[in-house]
Amino acid sequence: MLIAAFEGPFKPRIGRSRRNAGRRRIGGGSHPRIVGDSGGARGVSQARVAASAILYVALLACGAATGAERPGRHDVLAEFDVPGDGDVLLVPLAVGDRRFRAEIDTGTNLNYYDASLRELLGPARGSTVVRGALGDVSYELRDAPRAFVGALPVKGDDVAVDPELRERIADAGHMDVRCILGMDFLKDYVLRIDFDAGKLQFLRSAGPDPGLALPMQFDSGQLPVVTVRLGNGRLAAKFILDTGNEDNGGALIDSAIFNRLSKAGDLVPLGTADVRALSIRATARFGQLQTKFELGPFWHEGLMVTETKLNALSLSYLSRFTVTIDFPNKVLYLKTGRRFAAPLSDNRSGMQLKRKGALTVVATVDPETLAADLGIMPGDIVLSVGDLDGATARLYALEMTLCEPTVVRVRFERDHRHFEFDLDLHYDLPPGEPDPSVVRGGTSTGEARDGRAKRCHKRK
């Protein structure tokens, strides 16, 4: 799980101005674990990969990427409502007679429980070293409790105890999340995320028309990976499918690829970020791709990427599609969704928000921005943003409202006194600055769409 404070013109997760930013989560959970000698590579059947590739080509030929079809009810093992805008995927979790919320994270192979639930877990089973986006972190292991997501039992012999899980996710605006469910739980299911319908489903099978098929493999840490082409096809790399990665730019890429793309002019570095992955803090670069980012026949131009120690596709990128992940058969199915060419959003106000208990408060105010000019201060309580209640609306939804090029009324409280401002979020790029706002998307069959990003700019 990674949180970043950006110094550049991008990132809506907590919102930021052109030179500074609030915190954000890029990775949810963690990445491949090393547990003694048991963390070896998982073999990938060459025959199955070849069959998946043949299926992929066949579906390309018949144009299977159109028209979503809902599975029959007998195929649905469980169904949950989720946001359709790329916000965290949360499901109800029952541990004995206790009820919590859990995050669905395909970017980690373990299940994680917050340390506050240690008494519900079994005996200690040693420790594990997790390889995350910024480095290795050690976790205590315990026997898994008897737990359920709906009627589905949560499988896994052991779980990791994370002392910062609840606090880390609460910082991103999600309260009472005590568990991250990774591939130990997900690997036996077909997972469908229909962002347009706002539904997450656990299925018996992918169904008759799941979308266009892409071959998928598992890496040495048993995480699902697919091949992405960058630099207009000149570079191919494996990327983790990571639903716990909330980077709204699109992807994390490792340093070698970041440097190679930058040197070739395929990527323009735009700034740095103070980042936090698991318990590690560091500074990372981010930039905008100038050439195509291709997954199978689907491509995008203008996506943002963040430099870390691994390659991963973010939840925001995946939310551009209806996604069906057939873990048992190692196939990823995609259909273009309403957000396929959605713009990159960014908070135009210059103030970053966070949850503090049941309240939403201003976390930071960036200099030379609208919020700074109006005298908004860190610690101010946000009572409402437009029609959204500051205490009950999703933090992500509040942030997205501050991305719209419009006038929005925001009500505050400071020292028990109420005040409000009509924030005029109509700002243009400074003269002569390249406009990275247009995000284009299309397919190899010729379909193309574009969207103009909602960006935050310094006031001139």
matplotlib code that plots the C-alpha trace (Angstrom):
import matplotlib.pyplot as plt

x = [0.0, 1.6, 0.7, 2.2, 2.5, 3.1, 5.0, 3.6, 0.5, -1.2, -3.0, -6.5, -6.3, -6.2, -5.9, -3.1, -1.9, 0.8, 3.7, 2.5, 0.1, -1.7, -1.2, -2.5, -2.5, -1.0, -0.7, -3.2, -1.8, 1.5, 3.3, 5.2, 6.0, 9.1, 8.2, 11.3, 11.7, 8.0, 7.8, 9.1, 7.9, 4.6, 4.8, 2.8, 1.5, 2.8, -0.1, -2.6, -0.9, -0.8, -4.5, -5.2, -3.3, -5.2, -8.5, -7.4, -6.6, -9.9, -11.9, -10.0, -11.0, -14.7, -14.8, -15.9, -15.2, -18.7, -21.9, -21.7, -23.9, -24.7, -24.1, -27.0, -27.9, -26.9, -23.3, -23.1, -21.7, -21.8, -22.4, -21.6, -22.1, -18.9, -18.1, -17.9, -15.3, -12.1, -12.5, -11.6, -13.3, -14.8, -16.9, -18.4, -16.4, -17.6, -15.2, -17.2, -19.9, -17.8, -18.5, -16.0, -15.1, -12.4, -10.6, -10.3, -6.7, -5.4, -1.9, -1.1, -1.1, -1.7, -4.8, -4.0, -5.7, -5.2, -3.4, -6.5, -8.0, -5.1, -7.2, -9.5, -6.6, -5.0, -1.6, 1.6, 3.2, 6.4, 6.9, 7.0, 8.9, 6.8, 8.3, 6.5, 6.6, 9.4, 11.1, 10.8, 8.7, 8.4, 5.0, 3.9, 2.0, -0.9, -3.4, -6.3, -9.6, -12.9, -14.2, -16.8, -17.4, -21.1, -21.6, -18.0, -15.5, -12.2, -9.6, -5.9, -3.8, -2.2, -2.7, -0.4, -0.8, -0.5, -0.1, -0.9, -3.7, -6.7, -4.9, -3.5, -6.8, -8.6, -6.3, -7.7, -11.2, -12.4, -13.4, -13.6, -11.6, -9.8, -8.7, -7.2, -8.1, -5.5, -4.9, -5.0, -8.8, -9.3, -7.4, -10.2, -12.8, -13.7, -13.9, -15.9, -15.8, -18.5, -17.7, -20.5, -23.1, -21.2, -21.1, -18.4, -19.2, -17.7, -18.6, -18.4, -17.3, -16.7, -20.0, -20.9, -19.7, -17.2, -15.3, -12.0, -9.6, -6.0, -3.6, -2.7, 0.1, 1.2, 4.5, 6.9, 4.9, 1.6, 0.3, -1.6, 0.4, -0.3, 1.9, 1.8, 3.5, 5.0, 6.7, 4.4, 5.1, 8.9, 9.0, 7.0, 6.8, 4.8, 2.4, 0.6, -3.2, -3.5, -7.0, -5.4, -3.4, -5.4, -2.9, -5.2, -2.6, -2.8, 0.3, 3.4, 6.6, 10.0, 13.0, 14.6, 11.5, 11.0, 14.5, 14.4, 11.1, 12.3, 15.5, 13.6, 11.2, 8.2, 7.8, 8.0, 9.0, 6.7, 7.8, 8.4, 6.3, 6.8, 5.6, 4.7, 4.5, 3.6, 5.8, 8.4, 8.6, 10.6, 10.5, 9.4, 9.3, 6.2, 5.5, 3.2, 3.5, 3.8, 3.2, 0.8, 0.3, -1.1, -2.9, -3.8, -5.6, -6.5, -4.4, -4.2, -2.1, -1.5, -1.6, 0.5, 2.9, 4.8, 8.2, 8.5, 10.3, 7.7, 5.1, 1.4, -1.9, -4.0, -7.6, -8.2, -6.8, -8.9, -12.0, -11.9, -13.2, -15.6, -13.0, -13.4, -10.5, -10.6, -8.0, -8.3, -8.0, -5.5, -7.5, -8.3, -11.4, -11.9, -14.8, -14.5, -16.6, -18.0, -14.7, -12.5, -11.2, -12.0, -9.8, -7.2, -8.8, -7.0, -8.2, -8.3, -8.8, -5.3, -6.5, -6.2, -8.8, -8.5, -10.8, -10.3, -12.7, -16.1, -15.1, -13.5, -10.9, -8.4, -5.1, -2.8, -3.1, -0.8, 0.8, -0.2, -3.6, -7.2, -7.5, -4.4, -5.7, -9.0, -7.3, -8.4, -6.2, -5.2, -7.5, -10.6, -13.6, -15.3, -19.1, -20.1, -18.8, -21.5, -24.5, -22.3, -22.2, -18.6, -19.2, -21.1, -20.0, -17.1, -13.8, -13.2, -16.5, -15.7, -12.3, -13.9, -16.3, -13.2, -12.0, -14.9, -14.3, -17.2, -18.2, -18.8, -19.8, -17.8, -18.8, -16.3, -16.1, -13.2, -13.2, -16.9, -17.6, -19.1, -18.0, -18.3, -16.7, -17.9, -14.8, -14.3, -12.5, -12.2, -8.4, -6.4, -2.9, -0.1, 0.9, 3.3, 2.9, 2.2, -1.3, -1.2, -4.9, -6.1, -6.3, -6.9, -8.0, -8.7, -8.3, -6.2, -9.4, -9.4, -11.9, -10.6, -12.0, -10.5, -11.1, -9.8, -8.4, -9.7, -6.5, -5.5, -3.4, -1.6, -3.4, -1.6]
y = [0.0, 3.3, 6.8, 9.7, 13.5, 14.9, 17.9, 18.2, 18.6, 15.3, 13.1, 13.2, 10.6, 13.2, 16.1, 18.6, 21.7, 21.9, 21.8, 20.0, 17.3, 15.4, 11.8, 8.9, 5.1, 3.6, 0.0, -1.9, -4.6, -5.9, -7.8, -11.1, -12.7, -14.7, -17.2, -19.3, -21.7, -21.9, -18.8, -20.4, -19.8, -21.1, -23.0, -21.8, -24.4, -23.6, -25.4, -23.3, -20.1, -21.1, -22.0, -18.7, -16.9, -18.8, -17.9, -14.3, -14.2, -15.9, -13.4, -10.6, -12.0, -12.2, -8.8, -10.1, -6.8, -5.4, -5.8, -6.8, -9.7, -10.4, -13.9, -16.2, -15.9, -19.6, -18.5, -15.8, -17.0, -13.6, -10.0, -6.7, -3.0, -1.1, 2.4, 2.8, 5.6, 3.7, 4.0, 1.1, -2.2, -3.1, -6.1, -7.2, -9.5, -11.7, -13.1, -15.1, -12.7, -9.6, -7.6, -5.5, -4.4, -5.8, -4.6, -6.8, -6.7, -8.9, -7.3, -9.4, -13.1, -13.0, -12.0, -9.3, -8.4, -5.3, -5.8, -4.8, -8.1, -10.2, -11.8, -13.2, -14.9, -18.3, -19.1, -17.4, -19.2, -17.2, -14.3, -13.5, -10.9, -9.1, -7.5, -4.2, -1.3, 0.4, -2.5, -5.5, -5.5, -8.2, -9.3, -11.6, -14.7, -16.3, -19.1, -17.8, -17.3, -18.7, -15.9, -15.3, -12.8, -13.2, -16.9, -17.5, -18.9, -17.0, -19.6, -19.5, -21.4, -18.3, -14.5, -11.6, -9.1, -5.5, -3.0, 0.0, -1.4, 0.3, 3.6, 3.6, 2.9, 5.3, 8.1, 7.5, 8.0, 4.4, 3.7, 0.3, -1.6, -4.3, -6.8, -7.0, -10.1, -11.2, -14.1, -16.7, -16.0, -15.0, -17.6, -20.1, -17.8, -15.9, -12.2, -9.7, -6.0, -4.1, -0.5, 0.8, -1.2, -0.7, -4.4, -6.9, -10.5, -13.8, -16.3, -20.0, -19.3, -16.4, -17.0, -16.8, -13.3, -12.0, -9.9, -10.0, -12.6, -11.9, -14.6, -14.2, -15.8, -15.9, -14.6, -16.1, -14.6, -16.1, -12.8, -12.3, -10.7, -9.6, -8.3, -4.6, -2.9, 0.6, 3.1, 2.3, -1.4, -1.1, -2.4, -5.3, -6.0, -8.0, -5.9, -7.1, -6.8, -4.8, -3.8, -2.5, 0.0, 3.3, 5.3, 7.4, 7.9, 4.3, 2.3, 1.9, 1.1, 0.1, 2.4, 0.7, 1.2, 4.7, 5.7, 3.9, 5.6, 9.0, 8.7, 7.7, 10.6, 8.3, 9.7, 13.2, 13.4, 15.9, 15.9, 13.9, 12.5, 11.7, 8.1, 5.5, 1.8, -0.4, 1.1, 2.5, 6.1, 7.4, 9.9, 8.7, 10.3, 10.4, 11.4, 11.3, 8.9, 10.5, 7.2, 4.3, 2.2, -1.1, -4.0, -6.5, -4.5, -1.7, 1.4, 4.7, 7.9, 10.5, 8.2, 9.0, 6.5, 6.5, 5.0, 2.2, -1.2, -3.1, -2.8, -2.8, -1.8, 0.4, 0.1, 3.4, 2.0, -1.2, 0.9, 2.0, -1.5, -4.2, -6.6, -10.4, -12.2, -16.0, -17.0, -20.8, -20.7, -17.8, -15.5, -11.8, -10.6, -7.0, -4.9, -1.1, 0.8, 4.3, 5.4, 4.0, 7.4, 9.2, 12.2, 12.2, 14.0, 16.4, 18.6, 22.2, 23.8, 23.5, 21.9, 18.3, 16.5, 13.6, 11.9, 12.6, 10.3, 11.0, 14.4, 15.5, 18.1, 20.0, 18.2, 20.6, 23.8, 24.3, 27.7, 29.9, 28.2, 29.2, 27.7, 29.6, 32.9, 32.4, 31.8, 28.2, 26.5, 22.9, 21.6, 23.4, 21.1, 20.5, 20.5, 20.2, 20.3, 21.2, 19.0, 16.4, 16.2, 16.3, 13.8, 11.1, 11.3, 9.2, 11.1, 10.1, 11.7, 14.9, 15.1, 14.4, 17.3, 19.6, 18.4, 19.8, 23.0, 24.8, 26.9, 24.8, 26.1, 24.6, 25.1, 25.0, 25.2, 26.7, 27.3, 26.6, 29.3, 28.5, 30.1, 29.3, 30.1, 29.7, 28.1, 29.1, 26.1, 27.5, 27.8, 27.6, 26.4, 29.0, 30.3, 28.1, 25.1, 21.8, 20.6, 17.0, 17.0, 15.0, 11.3, 9.2, 5.6, 3.2, -0.3, -1.9, -2.1, 1.7, 2.9, 6.0, 8.3, 11.1, 12.9, 16.2, 16.0, 18.0, 19.5, 21.7, 24.8, 27.6, 30.9, 33.5]
z = [0.0, -1.1, -0.2, -2.1, -1.9, -5.4, -6.6, -10.1, -12.2, -11.6, -9.1, -7.8, -5.1, -2.4, -4.8, -5.2, -6.9, -9.6, -7.1, -4.0, -3.1, -0.3, 0.5, -1.6, -1.7, -4.8, -3.8, -1.7, 0.5, -0.8, -3.4, -3.6, -0.3, 0.7, 3.5, 4.3, 1.4, 0.5, -1.6, -4.8, -8.3, -9.4, -12.6, -15.6, -18.0, -21.5, -23.0, -21.1, -22.0, -25.7, -25.6, -24.0, -26.7, -29.4, -27.7, -27.6, -31.4, -32.2, -30.2, -31.8, -35.2, -34.3, -32.6, -29.2, -27.4, -27.7, -25.8, -22.1, -21.0, -17.4, -16.2, -15.3, -11.7, -11.1, -12.1, -9.5, -6.2, -4.6, -5.7, -4.0, -4.8, -5.5, -6.7, -10.5, -10.4, -9.5, -5.7, -3.4, -3.8, -0.4, 0.7, 4.0, 6.1, 9.0, 11.5, 14.0, 15.2, 14.3, 11.1, 9.3, 5.7, 3.6, 0.5, -2.5, -3.7, -6.5, -6.0, -2.9, -2.4, 1.4, 3.4, 5.9, 9.2, 11.2, 14.4, 16.4, 15.4, 16.7, 19.3, 16.6, 14.9, 15.5, 17.0, 15.7, 12.7, 12.4, 10.0, 6.3, 4.3, 1.7, -1.4, -1.8, -4.3, -2.3, -0.6, 1.8, 4.9, 7.6, 9.0, 11.7, 10.5, 12.3, 11.7, 9.6, 11.4, 10.2, 8.1, 5.3, 2.5, 2.1, 1.9, 0.6, 3.1, 3.2, 2.4, 3.4, 6.0, 7.4, 7.5, 8.0, 10.9, 9.7, 12.5, 10.2, 8.0, 9.5, 9.9, 6.4, 4.7, 7.0, 5.8, 2.3, 3.6, 4.2, 7.8, 9.6, 7.0, 8.9, 6.3, 2.8, 0.9, -1.6, -3.9, -1.2, -1.2, -4.8, -6.7, -6.9, -8.3, -11.5, -10.4, -12.4, -11.8, -13.8, -13.1, -15.2, -13.2, -9.9, -9.2, -8.1, -8.7, -7.7, -10.5, -11.2, -14.8, -17.1, -18.9, -22.6, -23.5, -20.9, -23.4, -25.3, -23.9, -23.0, -21.8, -18.1, -16.1, -12.4, -11.4, -8.9, -6.1, -7.4, -8.6, -11.9, -14.6, -18.2, -21.0, -21.7, -24.6, -24.2, -26.5, -29.4, -29.1, -28.8, -25.2, -23.6, -19.9, -17.4, -15.2, -12.1, -12.1, -8.9, -7.7, -4.5, -6.5, -6.6, -8.7, -10.9, -13.5, -14.7, -13.7, -11.7, -13.6, -12.4, -12.6, -15.6, -17.8, -16.5, -17.5, -20.8, -21.8, -20.6, -22.6, -25.7, -25.4, -24.7, -21.2, -19.9, -16.2, -14.4, -10.8, -7.7, -4.9, -1.2, -1.2, 1.4, 0.6, 3.6, 6.3, 3.9, 2.9, 0.0, -2.9, -6.4, -9.8, -12.0, -15.5, -18.5, -21.4, -24.8, -26.7, -26.6, -23.5, -25.0, -23.3, -26.0, -28.7, -26.3, -26.2, -24.3, -24.8, -22.1, -19.1, -16.0, -14.5, -11.1, -10.6, -8.1, -7.9, -9.9, -12.7, -11.9, -13.5, -11.2, -10.2, -12.0, -15.3, -14.9, -14.2, -17.9, -18.7, -17.5, -16.1, -15.7, -14.3, -14.6, -12.1, -12.4, -16.2, -16.3, -18.7, -18.4, -20.2, -21.1, -22.5, -22.9, -20.4, -20.1, -18.6, -21.3, -22.4, -19.1, -18.3, -15.6, -12.7, -10.3, -7.5, -8.7, -5.4, -3.9, -0.7, 0.2, 2.3, 4.8, 7.3, 11.0, 12.8, 11.6, 10.1, 6.8, 7.4, 5.3, 5.4, 3.6, 1.5, -1.4, -1.9, -4.7, -5.2, -4.8, -1.4, -0.2, -1.6, 0.3, 3.6, 3.9, 6.5, 7.5, 10.2, 8.8, 9.0, 5.6, 6.2, 2.6, -1.0, -3.4, -2.5, -0.8, 3.0, 4.3, 7.0, 5.1, 1.4, 0.2, 0.4, -3.2, -4.3, -2.4, -4.2, -7.6, -7.1, -6.6, -10.0, -12.0, -14.1, -12.4, -9.4, -6.3, -2.8, 0.1, 3.7, 6.5, 10.3, 12.3, 16.0, 16.1, 13.5, 10.1, 6.8, 3.1, -0.3, -3.8, -5.4, -9.1, -10.5, -14.0, -14.6, -17.8, -18.3, -18.1, -21.5, -23.4, -21.1, -22.9, -22.3, -20.9, -20.4, -23.3, -22.7, -25.9, -26.0, -28.8, -30.1, -32.9, -35.0, -35.3, -32.6, -30.8, -28.1, -26.1, -22.9, -21.5, -18.0, -15.1, -13.8, -11.0, -11.9, -10.2, -10.2, -12.2]

ax = plt.figure().add_subplot(projection="3d")
ax.plot(x, y, z, "-o")
ax.set_aspect("equal")
plt.show()
